[in-house]
Amino acid sequence: MNAPRHAAPAPAADFRPGALALRIRRGTTQFLIPRAWVRSVAPITQVAPLPRVKPWVLGMALHADRPVPLLDPAAYAGAAADGIKAAVLIGRSDGAGLALVATDVPGRFVSVPATAYLESGEGWLARLHGCPAAAWWLEAERLTTELKS
């Protein structure tokens, strides 16, 4: 009997060397968020925990009087990080936002290095190679899909 074939994950639509991205830190890990998905940066004051969620979902936070899920990319990547200081609201301009935890406020826009490339993977973070420091690329389309499931 043949094993089922799985389609390879689609490459990140927003990733390309030279693209503009917001670089944030969570603990000692860097994450790059495609510029097109960044909506705002805000301090986090309260988080309402949710029952029976994945470890990287910290709960719900209010942003502009709307509840949005608060996510920890470090936990998703298997890295350790201390307390929450701020969040970057990400999302499509025509849709609801997602909150992403960050520790440096407000983060910094950087160009993806010309030597950078992504390691293929299944989840919403892809390891980014060819950068001066260890970093992950946030695959916003995949995150949107994962949160719907």
Order of alpha helices (4+ residues) and beta strands (2+ residues): beta-beta-beta-beta-beta-alpha-beta-beta-beta-beta-beta-beta-alpha
